[in-house]
Amino acid sequence: MHADTGHNHRELGQTSGMGDVKQGSRGGVTYAEAGVDISAGNALVDAIRPLARVTRRKGADSALGGFGGLFDLKACGYKDPVLVAANDGVGTKLRLAIETGRHHGVGIDLVAMSVNDLVVQGAEPLFFLDYFATGKLDVGAARQVIAGIADGCKQAGCALIGGETAEMPGMYHGADYDLAGFAVGAVERKNILPRPDVGAGDAILGLASSGPHSNGYSLVRRLVEMSGVGYSDPAPFAKGKNLGEALLTPTRIYVKPILKALKAGSGIKALAHITGGGFTENIPRVLPRTSVAEIDLDAVPFTKVFGWLQQVGSVAEHEMLRTFNCGIGMIVVVAAGSAKQVAAALTKSGERVVTLGAIRKRKGGEAQVAVCGRLRVR
């Protein structure tokens, strides 16, 4: 992971605000006096080498130190592969991590948001790179973040092959930092999702989320302010945790259970990752324009965290459905005759699976997501 010295595959301080700098002891201005500490960047690289090493997989040795990360696609045994790429961030959930000093979970979130987007197209995540930008590098906090990234990569079965650390004085305030993640996967051309035969009669399954995941946190933060509950106070909806800890629960990574089900030829036709935009924006992305997804809200595992958020702000149900995942992090569209088999396989792999509804023919210009029932805390 590459520094301005050119010795590490983690770039530190590629952009830096010079501001008011002082002369060094020998009369010249130094990079450190401009606010960029190359030594701290090198210390971070040394600290994270073993973290990247444990994400090794076929095709990548996870060695850090070059100008780019290498991956041998041929070693993975694909016959007619199509590469799939995704990138994302963590959004304002980072604000909670910074304010509470809990950084590991957002590293997992960073991986999850991209690899879950890959698997919905049937792709196996192969490798991941991250971008960490800050005003002044805190090696301890950065190591926690990257330890989380490595943890997420292990959960997804992909290799952490590189990244970038940018220390940019004047661009970020205090201990603030930002993250971006980039994942690449592969899928055999014949197995790309969604399948073209998605249509009326197909069943809709839902995989439970671990909480709000990494979406809607600008609203979450506003609701926390309205509640008067501090991040260090007991969480009103999670026994034994404080509010900050509970709201920083990492995004669930669905990759391995879904890939296992796909490889078993289970009849999965389409998948939708429920991220920003909730049900109403994400489900139509995998449906033919001639189809409607009918969702029974009574079946949604609307957990206590969502109930608390809704109650604090008297948030309307339609606003909840287009802002949060509301308890479902992944939608699975499957041939009706295979629904029980797929549900059983995913349950065996550790997922909580619920039957949400079915696909039907669209009438005129109606919305592609139709709901019945209502959201209630289970």
Salt bridges, closest charged atoms under 4 A:
GLU11 OE1 - HIS2 NE2 2.97
ASP46 OD1 - ARG49 NE 3.72
ASP80 OD2 - ARG189 NE 3.01
GLU99 OE2 - ARG95 NE 3.21
ASP109 OD2 - LYS93 NZ 3.06
ASP117 OD1 - HIS273 ND1 2.78
GLU124 OE2 - ARG57 NH1 2.87
ASP130 OD2 - ARG10 NH2 2.22
ASP151 OD2 - HIS104 NE2 3.78
ASP176 OD1 - ARG95 NH2 2.76
ASP197 OD2 - ARG195 NH2 2.76
ASP197 OD2 - LYS269 NZ 3.75
ASP202 OD1 - LYS269 NZ 2.94
GLU245 OE2 - ARG102 NH2 3.84
GLU294 OE2 - ARG360 NE 2.58
ASP298 OD1 - ARG376 NH2 3.10
GLU319 OE1 - ARG322 NE 2.95
GLU351 OE1 - ARG252 NE 2.87
GLU366 OE2 - ARG360 NH1 2.86
